[in-house]
Amino acid sequence: MTVANEWNFSAGPGALPAEVLDAVQEAIIALPETGMSVLCTSHRSAWFEDLLAEAEANLRDLLAVPATHGIVFLQGGSSLQFSMIPANFAPPSCDDPLYVRSGYWSAKAITEAGCVRPVAVVWDGAAEGFRTLPSAAALAERHADHPRRSAAPAYLHYVSNETVEGLQFAEAPGLADLPRVADMSSDFLSRPADVAAHAFLYAHAQKNLGPAGVTVCVLDRQLLDRVPAGLPPMLDYRTHLQHGSNYNTPPVFGIYVLTLVTRWLRDTIGGVATMQRINQEKAARLYQTLEGLGELVQMHADPRFRSVMNATFRFRDPRLDTLFLEQATAAGFSGLAGHRSLGGLRASLYNAVTPTAVARLCDFLADFAAAHG
Ligand SMILES: *Cc1c(COP(=O)(O)O)cnc(C)c1O
């Protein structure tokens, strides 16, 4: 058996809805609206201007983005945001921005922001192996005790879903009235988000929204007052806002697929609140199955902070991880290996992973455990 889109549990690029893939296949040859291939359509065409407007309108609609916030579509992935954010919003005149270090991706964000300016880590989960997240009280306490505590840090950065470790904040963490900046790459549009409570949030497309190559940034325009003079235009958020995400050639194809995904979320699923319920049901089923395997498997994340998007686990006997991956691949599943930094196994349950696929994975896990327990 070969692997199939239907049984793809990859952490990224992740699964896309079957109906979106069908429409994309058609659009590669000829867009239904114009008759021309999406790959060969000018970013200065009326069709693309309309598409950009629709992409933004759909996101505004799905997430109730307030008028205070602008939306831009950028290239460079979420990783480019790691350095653009401090370069734009924490100029040298600001106090060091604060970072929550809760896993692989927030650690990378800190390292890369550190190339731009000093930053302060307000909470660090490394000593506990990145298995847990801070409560609001824990965050406030660490902040109060921080040796380099300042009165007005530029912002508080956190990763809403740590994709590698499988940890997810149930609610946006915050500190007093510090502007919140969130990397939502791996749970964007998987549930409602309190956009008004964030100064800046960002998510690349390749986990929940489309192919790699486009990153969505939602930002409070008030932040723009901080942007220092002299940034290269491509690295200045104002450039992209002023040009409506069409300054240089944008990733037309990625924005097209993202727009189809937003239509699917609205029309087929019925919005992000319904998506959240479906995602919670999928995750509950998988975690229940894994817990039912008892001593045979070890879960990585503290149960209080288990991610609805990425379930991380391993068999106590590491040989079983290898065997499981072999047999899962033979059965048509894909993407179940853990991140290279953590090992073990990971099942990612992004929006387009269907409840049927999750049910099949759960049955497969239970049968595997029965045969090897
Ligand atoms: C995958 C991932 C990234 C990396 O994004 P790139 O687009 O590859 O730069 C960053 N943050 C989180 C939370 C991720 O899951």
The ligand as an SDF file (V2000), in Angstrom:
LIG
                    3D

 15 15  0  0  0  0  0  0  0  0999 V2000
    6.9340   24.9930   12.0640 C   0  0  0  0  0  0  0  0  0  0  0  0
    7.0130   26.1420   12.9890 C   0  0  0  0  0  0  0  0  0  0  0  0
    7.8530   27.2670   12.7690 C   0  0  0  0  0  0  0  0  0  0  0  0
    8.8170   27.3330   11.5920 C   0  0  0  0  0  0  0  0  0  0  0  0
    8.2560   28.0210   10.5600 O   0  0  0  0  0  0  0  0  0  0  0  0
    8.9830   28.2710    9.1510 P   0  0  0  0  0  0  0  0  0  0  0  0
    7.8560   28.7680    8.3160 O   0  0  0  0  0  0  0  0  0  0  0  0
    9.5300   26.9580    8.6930 O   0  0  0  0  0  0  0  0  0  0  0  0
   10.0100   29.2880    9.3770 O   0  0  0  0  0  0  0  0  0  0  0  0
    7.7920   28.3160   13.6610 C   0  0  0  0  0  0  0  0  0  0  0  0
    6.9640   28.2890   14.7230 N   0  0  0  0  0  0  0  0  0  0  0  0
    6.1630   27.2390   14.9830 C   0  0  0  0  0  0  0  0  0  0  0  0
    5.2800   27.2490   16.1780 C   0  0  0  0  0  0  0  0  0  0  0  0
    6.1510   26.1410   14.1250 C   0  0  0  0  0  0  0  0  0  0  0  0
    5.3570   25.0940   14.3760 O   0  0  0  0  0  0  0  0  0  0  0  0
  1  2  1  0
  2  3  1  0
  2 14  2  0
  3  4  1  0
  3 10  2  0
  4  5  1  0
  5  6  1  0
  6  7  2  0
  6  8  1  0
  6  9  1  0
 10 11  1  0
 11 12  2  0
 12 13  1  0
 12 14  1  0
 14 15  1  0
M  END
$$$$
